[in-house]
Amino acid sequence: MKNKGAVIGLVIIVGALGFSALAFKNNLVNSVPFSDAIQATDSDVQIMGKPVSGTMAYDTTAHALRFALRNDGGQTLSVIYKGPKPDDLDSAMSKAVAINAQGTYDPVKKEFVAENLLVKCPSKYQGQTTTDRSYGS
């Protein structure tokens, strides 16, 4: 019975590792092309594209940012991000090299509903190519 503490400790360690692996797996988000994102109506996915010039509009009443993304193949996808407008968003969006949006597709409104945005901008520092600005939870 002197190994009872070791067995209990081992069970706790294995349980913690199992819980950590499950939590990690549940937080993974697949990066998909626009064609697959349109099918993602019930699961979170991540899309990436360049902002389409002139499409950004912020609705102060609904607290919603709407814009369009264009992928490398030339396809466009409407995106809505609900949340407070960050102070530097206009500047970031006008300089954006790429935007990563995480969320789901709403087939009724035919738009991608983003929960999080990651805006990649050219860096103002030499030797770096981009800086990242993250918006959302």
C-alpha positions, 0 to 999 in steps of 0.5 A: 500500500505504499504505492497508493500515492504514486498510483493516485498521482499517476491517475491525476496526471493521466486525467490532466493530460487527457483533459488538456488534449481534448481542450486543445482539439476543441480549440483547433480551427480549420483554415479553409478555402471560400468554397468550403467556408460556405458549407461551414454553417455549424462549425467554426472555420478560418478564412483568409483573403485581401480586403476588397477596396471600398467595401468596408462599412461600419453600422454604428447602430448594430455595431457591425462591420461589413466588408468583402474579402478576395482570395487568391483565385479572385473569389469574393466573400461578404463578411460581417464582424459584430462588435465595437469598432476598434479605433485604428480599424480604418487605418489597418483596413486601408493598409491590410495585406491580408485578413484572417476571419474566424467564424461560420457562414450564414446561408440565409444572409449569404455572408461569413459571420466572423467572431475574430479578425486578424488583420495583417498590415505592412510593417513600419519597421525595417526587416519585418514584412507584416504586423498583426492586429487582432480583433474579437474575443 
